[in-house]
Amino acid sequence: MLQSLKNYTTEKIVSLLLSMATNASNENLARMTHLMELIPKKEYYKERIRWIRRLIRENHPSIEFPRRILREIHPNQREKWITNLAVNHLLSGTNKRKAWQEREGYYPPSTVVISTTMKCNLSCYGCYAGDYAKALELTNDEIDSILTQMKEMGVYFAVISGGEPFFKEDIFEIFKKHSDMAFLVFTHGGLIDEAMVRKLVEVGNVMPAFSLEGYEQETDERRGPGHFRKVMRAMDLLREAGLSFCGSFTQTSRNTDIITSDEYIDMLVAKGVFALWLFTYVPVGREPDLELMATPEQRDALRRRIVDFRAAKPMLFVDFWNDGPIISGCIAGGRKYFHINANGDIEPCVFCHFAVDNIRRTTLREALRSPLFRKIRQVQGEHDNLLRPCMLIDHPDVGRELFQSAGAYPTHEGADAIFTALADNMDDYARRYAEFADPAWEQEFGAGQGKRPKGVTR
């Protein structure tokens, strides 16, 4: 009876949220946060909701992101993102994850990245996934099993990567079957046409993230002639259909000036981009090239510019490397996420191409409890400067030690190069970036002498 009452209460709250979702005023947004605060048991999530409410009252530019979700997108997608992402994953899901922690002894990750297929019609230089065999592909039964196991842990948000995910012709069957989940799909965008837009409207629970390098010259140089225009056309189709979408960038030594400019971000806002995912080039995958790595100066410049953008632009920014202080460091190894490649190997991170487990011989539960993943989560707590969280480019000695762990194997030919042939280069990069990151950690975050700043936890 008690559980039925709890379920009814959540369903009633969802119904109220959906009924309020067409009004994007600050007052209405604040009311919605009060309703959302009733669902999670974990105090951390309640505090995050109160923090969002404060931003609403201050009319902070970042509030334009949820406002746009309510005001601009198709009703089917709006309903799915409120129900699946906000409620199932972030609110009710955290209660399931908390129960899992009490039962299993560790808190589940927030998401899983699944490379469903390695098929791709591009040959981008420096592609982190470029050395996996293009014939690799997970079956729908395997993907279904992964997603079912995720939901058992309380995880209702999945990231789909590749290859080019939309080359998997039956991928929409997965989206339909798991209609209670939210999917972020990293795509090169070249396959999105009117027919696919209709499918995206129908399922409602998919948000594409387009990979770009800059303007037309930079994008076409890496992805092929005419590709930038294909992406711009795909963005237009999605915007006209009322669908939300993201941009995705890999910072390199070649495009930093562009992706840190106000003009470029404003162009993307005008195109309808809701959020930006920012990564940095790591010499793994297709023909590792140290010259493509953003210099320590460029990496620090991007970090600083994202702070400026968050205070001024109506867009959500997710900086995979430089957001360490926000998310308490490295998120790999199941702390916040892990990667399943198209061969079924369970990797710590999409950039860490080694594994000890495969979905075809173990469960996600067992993989998360593996000695490798437990060791990764242990060493993550030993890094005092959260501006230097990465085991590949910030603490390469740690990455080498983990790669040499008993049972670890490279997941494709050449995957060990970053730990062997490039080891000295990675050590040198880590030392040079520390010259920027260590003073910034002490001066900007009030941390020094091995102490974490107030409010930052492991």
DRENDRENSE-694541 format. One record per residue (C-alpha): residue in one letter; x, y, z. Coordinates in Angstrom, 1 decimal, always signed. Layout:
<nodes>
 res     px     py     pz
   a      X      Y      Z
...
</nodes>
This chain:
<nodes>
 res     px     py     pz
   m   +0.0   +0.0   +0.0
   l   +2.8   +2.4   +0.9
   q   +4.6   +1.7   -2.3
   s   +1.4   +2.2   -4.3
   l   +1.0   +5.6   -2.6
   k   +4.5   +6.6   -3.5
   n   +4.0   +5.6   -7.1
   y   +0.7   +7.5   -7.2
   t   +2.4  +10.6   -5.7
   t   +5.2  +10.5   -8.3
   e   +2.7  +10.0  -11.1
   k   +0.6  +12.9   -9.9
   i   +3.6  +15.1   -9.7
   v   +4.6  +14.1  -13.3
   s   +1.1  +14.9  -14.4
   l   +1.2  +18.3  -12.8
   l   +4.7  +19.0  -14.3
   l   +3.4  +18.2  -17.7
   s   +0.3  +20.4  -17.3
   m   +2.6  +23.3  -16.3
   a   +5.2  +22.7  -19.1
   t   +3.8  +25.1  -21.6
   n   +4.4  +28.2  -19.4
   a   +8.1  +29.2  -19.3
   s   +7.8  +32.1  -16.9
   n  +10.2  +32.4  -14.0
   e   +7.3  +32.0  -11.6
   n   +6.2  +28.8  -13.2
   l   +9.7  +27.4  -13.4
   a  +10.1  +28.0   -9.7
   r   +6.8  +26.2   -9.0
   m   +8.0  +23.3  -11.0
   t  +11.1  +23.0   -8.9
   h   +9.0  +22.8   -5.7
   l   +7.2  +19.9   -7.2
   m  +10.4  +18.2   -8.3
   e  +11.9  +18.6   -4.9
   l   +9.2  +16.2   -3.5
   i  +10.5  +13.2   -5.4
   p  +14.2  +12.5   -4.6
   k  +15.2  +11.1   -1.2
   k  +18.9  +12.1   -1.5
   e  +19.6  +15.5   +0.0
   y  +22.2  +16.2   -2.7
   y  +19.5  +16.3   -5.3
   k  +17.2  +18.3   -3.2
   e  +19.9  +20.9   -2.8
   r  +20.7  +20.9   -6.5
   i  +17.0  +21.7   -7.1
   r  +17.1  +24.5   -4.6
   w  +20.2  +25.9   -6.3
   i  +18.3  +25.9   -9.7
   r  +15.5  +27.7   -8.0
   r  +17.9  +30.4   -6.9
   l  +19.2  +30.7  -10.4
   i  +15.6  +31.2  -11.6
   r  +15.0  +33.9   -9.1
   e  +18.2  +35.6  -10.2
   n  +17.2  +35.3  -13.8
   h  +20.6  +33.7  -14.6
   p  +21.3  +33.1  -18.3
   s  +21.6  +29.4  -17.8
   i  +17.9  +29.2  -17.0
   e  +17.3  +29.9  -20.7
   f  +18.1  +26.2  -21.3
   p  +15.1  +24.7  -19.4
   r  +13.0  +27.7  -20.6
   r  +13.8  +26.8  -24.2
   i  +12.9  +23.1  -23.5
   l   +9.4  +24.2  -22.4
   r   +8.9  +27.0  -24.9
   e  +10.4  +25.8  -28.2
   i  +10.4  +22.0  -28.5
   h   +7.8  +19.6  -29.9
   p   +5.2  +18.5  -27.3
   n   +6.2  +14.8  -27.6
   q   +9.9  +15.5  -27.0
   r   +9.1  +17.9  -24.2
   e   +6.9  +15.3  -22.4
   k   +9.7  +12.6  -22.9
   w  +12.4  +14.8  -21.5
   i  +10.4  +15.9  -18.5
   t   +9.2  +12.3  -17.8
   n  +12.3  +10.3  -18.7
   l  +15.2  +12.6  -17.9
   a  +13.9  +14.9  -15.2
   v  +11.7  +12.4  -13.3
   n  +12.7   +8.8  -14.2
   h  +16.5   +9.5  -14.2
   l  +17.3  +12.5  -12.1
   l  +14.5  +12.3   -9.5
   s  +13.0   +8.8   -9.1
   g  +16.1   +7.3  -10.5
   t  +18.3   +8.6   -7.8
   n  +16.1   +6.8   -5.2
   k  +16.7   +3.5   -7.1
   r  +20.4   +4.3   -7.3
   k  +20.5   +5.0   -3.6
   a  +18.8   +1.7   -2.8
   w  +21.3   +0.0   -5.1
   q  +24.2   +1.6   -3.2
   e  +22.8   +0.3   +0.1
   r  +22.4   -3.1   -1.3
   e  +25.6   -3.4   -3.4
   g  +28.0   -1.1   -1.6
   y  +28.6   +1.4   -4.3
   y  +26.6   +4.1   -6.1
   p  +25.9   +3.4   -9.7
   p  +27.1   +5.6  -12.5
   s  +24.9   +8.3  -13.9
   t  +25.1   +7.0  -17.5
   v  +26.7   +4.5  -19.8
   v  +28.1   +5.3  -23.2
   i  +27.3   +2.6  -25.8
   s  +28.9   +2.4  -29.1
   t  +26.3   +0.5  -31.0
   t  +28.1   +0.2  -34.3
   m  +31.5   +1.2  -35.8
   k  +30.1   +1.7  -39.3
   c  +30.9   +5.2  -40.6
   n  +31.3   +6.8  -44.0
   l  +33.9   +9.4  -42.8
   s  +37.6   +9.0  -42.0
   c  +38.3  +11.9  -39.7
   y  +41.9  +12.4  -38.8
   g  +42.5  +11.9  -35.0
   c  +39.2  +10.0  -34.5
   y  +39.4   +8.5  -31.0
   a  +37.4   +5.5  -32.3
   g  +39.0   +5.2  -35.7
   d  +41.1   +2.1  -35.0
   y  +38.1   -0.2  -34.0
   a  +37.1   -2.5  -36.8
   k  +34.2   -0.9  -38.8
   a  +32.4   -4.2  -39.0
   l  +31.8   -4.3  -35.2
   e  +28.2   -3.9  -34.1
   l  +26.1   -4.8  -31.1
   t  +22.9   -6.7  -31.7
   n  +19.6   -5.2  -30.5
   d  +19.3   -8.0  -28.0
   e  +22.7   -7.1  -26.5
   i  +21.8   -3.4  -26.4
   d  +18.4   -4.3  -24.9
   s  +20.2   -6.3  -22.1
   i  +22.5   -3.4  -21.4
   l  +19.7   -0.9  -21.1
   t  +17.6   -3.3  -18.9
   q  +20.5   -3.7  -16.6
   m  +21.0   +0.1  -16.4
   k  +17.4   +0.6  -15.4
   e  +17.7   -2.0  -12.7
   m  +20.4   +0.3  -11.2
   g  +18.2   +3.3  -11.6
   v  +19.9   +4.7  -14.7
   y  +17.5   +6.0  -17.3
   f  +19.9   +8.1  -19.4
   a  +22.1   +6.5  -22.1
   v  +24.6   +8.1  -24.4
   i  +24.8   +6.4  -27.9
   s  +28.1   +6.8  -29.9
   g  +30.0   +5.0  -32.6
   g  +31.0   +5.0  -35.4
   e  +27.9   +6.7  -36.7
   p  +25.0   +5.5  -34.6
   f  +22.4   +6.2  -37.3
   f  +24.0   +3.7  -39.6
   k  +22.5   +1.0  -37.3
   e  +19.2   +0.8  -39.3
   d  +17.2   -0.7  -36.4
   i  +18.4   +1.6  -33.7
   f  +14.9   +3.3  -33.6
   e  +13.5   -0.1  -32.4
   i  +15.7   +0.3  -29.3
   f  +14.5   +3.9  -28.7
   k  +10.8   +2.7  -29.0
   k  +11.2   -0.3  -26.8
   h  +12.9   +1.8  -24.0
   s  +10.5   +4.6  -24.3
   d  +11.0   +5.4  -20.6
   m  +14.6   +6.4  -21.1
   a  +16.4   +9.5  -22.5
   f  +19.0   +9.1  -25.2
   l  +21.8  +11.5  -26.2
   v  +23.2  +10.4  -29.7
   f  +26.5  +11.7  -30.8
   t  +26.3  +11.9  -34.6
   h  +28.2  +13.4  -37.5
   g  +24.8  +14.6  -38.8
   g  +25.2  +13.6  -42.4
   l  +22.4  +11.0  -42.3
   i  +19.7  +13.2  -40.9
   d  +17.0  +14.0  -43.4
   e  +13.3  +14.6  -43.4
   a  +12.4  +10.9  -42.9
   m  +14.7  +10.6  -39.9
   v  +13.3  +13.8  -38.4
   r   +9.9  +12.3  -38.5
   k  +11.2   +9.2  -36.6
   l  +12.8  +11.5  -34.0
   v   +9.5  +13.3  -33.5
   e   +7.7  +10.0  -33.1
   v  +10.0   +8.6  -30.4
   g  +10.6  +11.9  -28.7
   n  +13.3  +10.5  -26.4
   v  +16.3  +11.2  -28.5
   m  +18.5  +14.3  -28.6
   p  +21.2  +14.4  -31.3
   a  +24.6  +16.0  -30.7
   f  +26.3  +17.1  -33.8
   s  +30.1  +16.9  -34.1
   l  +31.7  +20.0  -35.5
   e  +35.3  +21.4  -35.7
   g  +34.5  +25.1  -36.3
   y  +33.1  +26.8  -39.4
   e  +32.9  +25.3  -42.8
   q  +36.7  +25.3  -43.6
   e  +37.6  +23.6  -40.3
   t  +34.8  +21.1  -40.3
   d  +35.2  +20.1  -44.0
   e  +39.0  +19.8  -43.6
   r  +38.5  +17.0  -41.0
   r  +35.2  +15.5  -42.1
   g  +35.1  +15.9  -45.8
   p  +33.9  +18.5  -48.4
   g  +30.4  +19.6  -48.0
   h  +29.9  +18.1  -44.5
   f  +29.5  +21.4  -42.7
   r  +26.5  +22.3  -44.9
   k  +25.0  +18.9  -44.3
   v  +25.1  +19.5  -40.6
   m  +23.7  +23.0  -40.9
   r  +20.8  +21.6  -43.0
   a  +20.2  +18.9  -40.4
   m  +20.0  +21.5  -37.7
   d  +17.5  +23.5  -39.7
   l  +15.3  +20.4  -40.2
   l  +15.4  +19.7  -36.4
   r  +14.7  +23.3  -35.4
   e  +11.8  +23.5  -37.9
   a  +10.3  +20.3  -36.4
   g  +10.6  +21.7  -32.9
   l  +13.3  +19.2  -31.8
   s  +16.2  +20.0  -29.4
   f  +19.8  +19.2  -30.3
   c  +23.3  +19.8  -29.1
   g  +26.7  +20.6  -30.6
   s  +29.9  +18.6  -29.8
   f  +33.5  +19.8  -30.2
   t  +36.9  +18.3  -29.8
   q  +39.3  +21.0  -29.0
   t  +42.6  +20.8  -30.9
   s  +45.6  +23.0  -31.5
   r  +43.9  +24.1  -34.7
   n  +40.4  +25.2  -33.7
   t  +40.8  +26.8  -30.2
   d  +40.5  +30.4  -31.4
   i  +37.2  +29.6  -33.1
   i  +35.4  +27.6  -30.5
   t  +36.3  +30.2  -27.8
   s  +34.9  +33.1  -29.7
   d  +31.7  +34.9  -28.9
   e  +30.8  +35.0  -32.6
   y  +30.9  +31.3  -33.0
   i  +28.8  +30.5  -30.0
   d  +26.3  +33.2  -31.0
   m  +26.1  +31.5  -34.4
   l  +25.2  +28.2  -32.8
   v  +22.6  +29.8  -30.5
   a  +21.0  +31.3  -33.6
   k  +21.0  +27.9  -35.3
   g  +19.0  +26.5  -32.4
   v  +21.7  +24.6  -30.5
   f  +20.6  +23.9  -26.9
   a  +23.8  +22.6  -25.4
   l  +27.5  +22.2  -26.2
   w  +29.7  +19.2  -25.2
   l  +33.4  +20.0  -25.2
   f  +36.2  +17.5  -25.3
   t  +39.9  +17.7  -25.9
   y  +42.0  +15.8  -28.4
   v  +43.8  +12.8  -26.8
   p  +46.3  +10.8  -29.0
   v  +44.3   +7.6  -29.1
   g  +42.6   +6.0  -32.0
   r  +43.3   +6.8  -35.7
   e  +47.0   +7.8  -36.2
   p  +47.7   +9.5  -32.9
   d  +49.2  +12.9  -33.6
   l  +50.7  +14.9  -30.7
   e  +50.5  +18.1  -32.8
   l  +46.7  +18.0  -32.6
   m  +46.7  +18.2  -28.9
   a  +45.6  +21.6  -27.5
   t  +48.5  +23.2  -25.8
   p  +48.4  +23.7  -22.1
   e  +47.8  +27.4  -22.8
   q  +44.9  +26.6  -25.1
   r  +43.3  +24.1  -22.7
   d  +43.4  +26.8  -19.9
   a  +42.0  +29.4  -22.3
   l  +39.0  +27.1  -23.1
   r  +38.4  +26.5  -19.4
   r  +38.3  +30.3  -18.7
   r  +36.1  +31.1  -21.7
   i  +33.5  +28.5  -20.7
   v  +33.2  +30.4  -17.4
   d  +32.4  +33.5  -19.4
   f  +30.0  +31.7  -21.7
   r  +28.0  +30.3  -18.8
   a  +27.5  +33.7  -17.4
   a  +26.3  +35.2  -20.7
   k  +25.0  +32.7  -23.2
   p  +21.5  +31.0  -23.3
   m  +23.0  +27.6  -23.6
   l  +24.2  +24.6  -21.4
   f  +27.9  +24.0  -21.5
   v  +29.5  +20.6  -20.6
   d  +33.3  +20.6  -20.6
   f  +34.4  +17.0  -20.2
   w  +37.9  +17.8  -19.0
   n  +37.8  +21.2  -17.4
   d  +34.6  +20.6  -15.3
   g  +36.6  +18.5  -12.8
   p  +35.9  +21.0   -9.9
   i  +32.1  +20.7  -10.7
   i  +31.9  +16.9  -10.8
   s  +34.7  +16.2   -8.3
   g  +37.3  +15.0  -10.9
   c  +37.5  +12.0  -13.3
   i  +34.2  +10.3  -13.9
   a  +35.5   +7.1  -15.5
   g  +35.5   +3.5  -14.3
   g  +31.9   +3.6  -13.3
   r  +32.2   +6.5  -10.9
   k  +29.8   +8.5  -13.2
   y  +30.1   +6.6  -16.4
   f  +31.9   +3.9  -18.5
   h  +31.9   +2.9  -22.1
   i  +30.8   -0.3  -23.9
   n  +32.3   -0.5  -27.3
   a  +30.8   -2.2  -30.4
   n  +32.7   -5.4  -29.6
   g  +31.1   -5.5  -26.1
   d  +34.3   -4.6  -24.3
   i  +33.6   -2.7  -21.1
   e  +36.1   +0.2  -21.1
   p  +36.6   +2.7  -18.2
   c  +36.1   +5.7  -20.6
   v  +35.7   +6.2  -24.3
   f  +39.3   +7.4  -24.5
   c  +40.6   +4.5  -22.4
   h  +40.9   +1.6  -24.9
   f  +41.5   -1.3  -22.5
   a  +39.2   -3.6  -20.6
   v  +39.0   -6.7  -18.4
   d  +35.4   -7.5  -19.1
   n  +33.0   -7.9  -22.0
   i  +29.2   -7.9  -21.9
   r  +29.1  -11.3  -23.6
   r  +30.7  -12.9  -20.6
   t  +29.7  -10.7  -17.6
   t  +27.0   -8.4  -16.2
   l  +27.3   -4.7  -15.7
   r  +27.0   -5.3  -12.0
   e  +30.0   -7.6  -12.0
   a  +32.0   -5.3  -14.2
   l  +31.4   -2.4  -11.8
   r  +32.8   -4.5   -9.0
   s  +35.9   -5.7  -11.0
   p  +39.3   -5.0   -9.4
   l  +40.1   -2.7  -12.4
   f  +37.1   -0.4  -11.9
   r  +37.4   -0.4   -8.1
   k  +41.1   +0.6   -8.5
   i  +40.1   +3.4  -10.8
   r  +37.6   +4.7   -8.4
   q  +40.1   +4.5   -5.6
   v  +42.8   +6.5   -7.4
   q  +40.3   +9.1   -8.5
   g  +39.9  +10.1   -4.8
   e  +43.7  +10.6   -4.5
   h  +44.0  +13.5   -7.0
   d  +43.9  +16.8   -5.1
   n  +43.8  +19.2   -8.0
   l  +40.4  +18.6   -9.8
   l  +41.6  +20.7  -12.7
   r  +43.9  +17.8  -13.5
   p  +41.6  +14.8  -13.3
   c  +42.6  +12.6  -16.2
   m  +44.5   +9.3  -16.0
   l  +45.6   +9.7  -19.6
   i  +46.9  +13.2  -20.0
   d  +47.1  +14.6  -16.4
   h  +48.3  +11.6  -14.5
   p  +49.7   +9.3  -17.2
   d  +51.7   +7.3  -14.7
   v  +48.3   +6.2  -13.2
   g  +47.0   +5.3  -16.6
   r  +50.0   +3.1  -17.3
   e  +49.7   +1.3  -14.0
   l  +46.0   +0.6  -14.6
   f  +46.7   -0.6  -18.1
   q  +49.2   -3.1  -16.8
   s  +46.7   -4.4  -14.2
   a  +46.2   -8.2  -14.2
   g  +43.8   -9.2  -16.9
   a  +43.7   -5.8  -18.8
   y  +43.9   -6.0  -22.5
   p  +43.9   -3.4  -25.3
   t  +40.6   -3.3  -27.2
   h  +42.1   -2.8  -30.6
   e  +45.5   -2.9  -32.3
   g  +47.6   +0.1  -31.3
   a  +45.5   +1.0  -28.2
   d  +48.6   +0.7  -26.0
   a  +50.6   +3.4  -27.8
   i  +49.6   +6.2  -25.4
   f  +51.0   +4.1  -22.5
   t  +54.2   +2.9  -24.4
   a  +55.6   +4.8  -27.4
   l  +54.0   +8.1  -26.3
   a  +54.6   +7.7  -22.5
   d  +57.4  +10.3  -22.3
   n  +55.3  +12.8  -24.3
   m  +52.3  +12.3  -22.0
   d  +54.5  +12.9  -18.9
   d  +55.8  +16.1  -20.5
   y  +52.3  +17.3  -21.3
   a  +51.1  +16.6  -17.8
   r  +54.1  +18.6  -16.3
   r  +53.5  +21.6  -18.6
   y  +49.7  +21.7  -18.0
   a  +50.3  +21.5  -14.2
   e  +52.1  +24.8  -14.5
   f  +48.8  +26.4  -15.4
   a  +46.4  +24.2  -13.5
   d  +48.1  +24.2  -10.1
   p  +48.1  +28.0   -9.6
   a  +44.6  +28.2  -10.9
   w  +43.4  +25.5   -8.5
   e  +44.9  +27.4   -5.6
   q  +43.9  +30.9   -6.6
   e  +40.5  +30.4   -8.2
   f  +39.2  +27.5   -6.0
   g  +40.9  +28.3   -2.7
   a  +42.7  +25.0   -2.7
   g  +46.3  +24.4   -1.8
   q  +48.6  +22.2   +0.2
   g  +46.6  +19.1   -0.7
   k  +43.3  +20.6   +0.6
   r  +40.1  +20.7   -1.4
   p  +38.1  +23.9   -1.5
   k  +34.9  +24.1   +0.5
   g  +32.0  +22.5   -1.3
   v  +34.1  +20.1   -3.4
   t  +33.9  +16.5   -2.4
   r  +35.2  +13.2   -3.6
</nodes>
